[in-house]
Amino acid sequence: MRGNHTVAEAAIRAGCRYYFGYPITPQNETPEYMAERLSKVEGGVFIQAESEIAAINMVIGASMAGARVMTSSSSPGISLKQEGISFLSALELPAVIVNMSRGSPGLGNIAPAQSDYFQATRGGGHGDYRNIVFGPSSGQELANLTFEGFDLADKYRIPVMLLGDGMLGQMMEPVEFPPEVPLKKLPHKDWVLSGAKGRPSRILRSLFLDPTEEEEHNWKLMRKYEKIAGEETRWESFQCDDAKMIVVAFGIGARIAKGAIKRVREEGLRVGLIRPISLWPFPSKSIKELSKKVKHFFVFELNMGQMVEDVKLALEGSAEVHFYGRPGGIILPPMELARVISSQYFQRKLR
Amino acid sequence: MKKVFTRPRSLKQTPFHYCPGCGHSLLHRLIGEVIDEMDLREKIIGVPPAGCAVLAYNYFDIDMGEAAHGRAAALATGLKRVLPDRVIFTYQGDGDIAAIGTAETIHAAARGEKITTIFVNNAVYGMTGGQMAPTTVLGQNTTTSPGGRREERDGYPIRLSEMLALAQGSAYIERTALSSPSNVLKTKKAITKAFQIQLDGVGFSLVEVLSPCPTNWRMSPVESWKWIDEVMTASFPLGVLKDVGDKRNAD
C-alpha cells in the first residue's frame, strides 16, 4: 500500500470520520483516498477546502464538536496551517496533522526532504507550545503511529503531527493494520461543544486578556508538555551495544542510515543507530545516556542540519558530533552514506 | 403583577463592556431574544470572531467556540458537519468577514453550508482603534484613511453581501440597520428568518447589520444613528438581497 493511502486508511480504522484538506503534491493520494472511502463510510465527511487555512479551521470546528479529525498537506501547505495549529494548541484540541514534506523553502520542489523539522518540533506557529511529532520511517510504522496519534491527541487534548516526506508518502509497502476501533469505544470527552442541553454552557477560547490568566494558561500547557515528555518519548536503537560511533537519523533518513550501517558493519566497523520516533518529545535522555560509552555521534538528515541541534542539546558537550546532510530533495543511496560514515570512522581513528 | 421585560435566558447576568451607543450590546440582546423565542438555547453553538465581539461568550449563555480572525465560517463548517442537527452561527465584524475572512465566507456560502452568519458592519476596525475597514465608505475619515477614504488611494468599499447573494449555495441574505426602533425590529425579524432557513436546511443564511460605532466615528450615539441612515445606507442599501424561500439552490 502507498504511504499516502496507508495513513488515510489507518485514520478511518482509528475512528476518524472527518477529513478536511487541500491538494498539494506529494500527498494528493491522501485526500483522494479519503474522498472515496469516507463517501462509503457511515457518517463520513470529506471537504476539499478552498485553502489550507480553511481546512485547518474546519479541523478546529470538528474537533470542538468532539470528532476524531484529520488533515494532511506538504511543506508550503503546512506553513499556511500554522495559524490554526497555534489555535489548536491554545484551545487544547485534539487533531492529527500529516506533513509529507518536500524540498523547500518557498515552493521548492516535490521531492522528499526533511527540512520541516524545526517548524514541526518548535511548535511552528506563534506562541509557546509544542505538538507531539512522530517521524515514521516505514509504511507499517505510519499505520501504527496514525492509530497512536489519534489516541494521544485525545488523551492529552493536543495536536499530533506525523512528519513524513514525499518518499514515505509515495512508497508502496505491505501493511498490517491494527484492529479497527469501534466508534462506541472512542474516549468520552466532557469538554466538547454540542449545545448547552442539561448542563451549563461551555466556552472554548484562547483569549486571556488578563496577563496573569494567560500566564496560568501557559503554565498549564507547559505542565502537560512535561508529562508528555516523561511518558511518550519513543525511539529505536539499532546495533548500539558495541558501537564506537552512533548515527542519529529519523524517518526516511534513518532508513537510509540503517542500510549504510549494515554495509559498514560488514567491513567490521562498529557503528550503531539511534532513531528518534517521537521528534517531540525528543529522546534526549537516551542519547545522553549513550554518551557514557560512545564519544562519537554522526547525525544524518535530508536537510542542512536541524535535528543535529537537538542531538547537541541532548549531549551537552559530552561527545563529538559530526553532521552530514543533503537538502533540496536529494535521496542519498545507502552506499554513498556508508562511504561518508566510514571516512568519519577512520578520520577519528576508531579502528 | 405581570413581568413585561426581562433579560433573555440566553444571556448571562454580565454587564456589557461595550462603549456607550455601540451596536453590539443591542444586537447581542436581539440574538438572545431570538434564541429564546425559537427555543434554540440547548441546540445552538455560536462562533465569535477576533475584534470587539470576541468577548461575546462572556454574555451569551450558550456554547461558544472562538475562531481565529476571519476563520469563523470554516470553523462553523467543521462544527455543523459533525453536528448537523444543531444550529451554528458566526458573529463577525466587517474586517473579519470582508477582508481577512473573505475566502472562507464566500466558499462557505458557495458550498451552501447550513450555517448562519451575523455580519456586523460598522465601517471601521473597532477594537484596534478605528482603522479603515473594507466597508469604510468613500470620504469617511479613519486613522488609516486620513482626510477621508479616497478611491484612487484606498479603493472602494466592498459590498460583501451582494457578492454572497450571487453564490448559488446562499439561501437568504438581508441587510438591516440598528438606526431606529423600527430598523431594530426588522433586524430581529431577519435574524429569526435566517435561523429558520438553517433549521429548514435550505442553505447559507446571513444578516448584515449596519451598526453604530460612536467611539471610532467620533460622534454621539444619536449622530451615529443619523449617519447610518444618511451616509452608510447610500453605500449599503437596506433590504433583502436574496431569499430562495424553501427551494435549495434556486437561481
Interface residues (C-beta under 8 A of the other chain):
Chain A: Y18 F20 V45 I47 A49 E50 S51 I53 A54 A55 N57 M58 V59 I60 G61 A62 S63 M64 A65 G66 A67 V69 E83 G84 F87 L91 L193 S194 G195 A196 K197 G198 S201 R202 I203 L204 R205 S206 L207
Chain B: R41 E42 K43 I44 I45 V47 V54 L55 Y57 F60 D61 I62 D63 M64 G65 E66 A67 A68 R71 A74 L75 A76 T77 G78 L79 K80 R81 V82 L83 R86 A103 E104 H107 R111
